[in-house]
Amino acid sequence: MFCPPEPVKIALIREIYNGVKEENLSRLILILQSRIMSRAKESIKDIFPFKVDTFQVRFCLICWLLFTFRSVSVSKEELWTLLVVTITTMLTP
């Protein structure tokens, strides 16, 4: 499930839970576009009766690049260059 670009607060965590509580889930992955507030992160354990993992979209993009380019013939230097350019672009406002 993708979260909006605003900082994630407890209200959004509750909204997400209300949207999925009827599903037969044993695990959930939240992809965050921005940071999660500390109290919201703590509330996940209280609200959800199952395991919830949270990842930043940046981390997912880097993992995708690593897995994608590992399967094609790209040199390590080209891969590192691509990663550095990607990370630099993501960190630039």
CORRAZI-V408779 format. One record per pair of residues at least 4 apart in sequence whose C-alpha atoms are under 8 Angstrom apart, sorted by the first residue. I is the first residue (numbers start at 1). GAP is how many residues later the second one is. If there is no record, write none. Layout:
i | gap
I | GAP
I | GAP
This chain:
i | gap
1 | 27
1 | 28
1 | 29
1 | 30
2 | 28
2 | 29
2 | 30
2 | 31
3 | 5
3 | 27
3 | 28
3 | 29
3 | 30
4 | 4
4 | 28
4 | 29
4 | 30
5 | 27
5 | 28
5 | 29
6 | 27
6 | 28
6 | 29
7 | 27
7 | 28
7 | 29
7 | 30
8 | 4
8 | 5
8 | 24
8 | 26
8 | 27
8 | 28
8 | 29
8 | 32
9 | 4
9 | 27
9 | 28
9 | 30
9 | 31
10 | 4
10 | 29
10 | 30
10 | 31
10 | 33
11 | 4
12 | 4
13 | 4
13 | 27
13 | 30
13 | 31
13 | 34
14 | 4
14 | 33
15 | 4
16 | 4
17 | 4
17 | 30
17 | 31
18 | 4
20 | 5
21 | 4
25 | 25
26 | 24
26 | 25
27 | 23
27 | 24
27 | 25
27 | 26
28 | 22
28 | 23
28 | 24
28 | 25
29 | 23
29 | 24
29 | 25
29 | 26
30 | 22
30 | 23
30 | 24
30 | 25
31 | 23
31 | 24
31 | 25
31 | 26
32 | 4
32 | 22
32 | 23
32 | 24
32 | 25
33 | 23
33 | 24
33 | 25
34 | 22
35 | 21
36 | 4
36 | 5
37 | 4
38 | 4
39 | 4
40 | 4
41 | 4
42 | 4
43 | 4
44 | 4
44 | 8
45 | 4
45 | 6
45 | 7
48 | 4
55 | 4
55 | 5
56 | 4
57 | 4
58 | 4
58 | 29
58 | 32
59 | 4
60 | 4
61 | 4
62 | 4
62 | 21
62 | 24
62 | 25
63 | 4
64 | 4
65 | 4
65 | 18
66 | 4
66 | 13
67 | 4
68 | 4
69 | 4
69 | 5
69 | 10
70 | 4
74 | 4
74 | 5
75 | 4
76 | 4
77 | 4
78 | 4
79 | 4
80 | 4
81 | 4
82 | 4
83 | 4
84 | 4
85 | 4
86 | 4
87 | 4
88 | 4
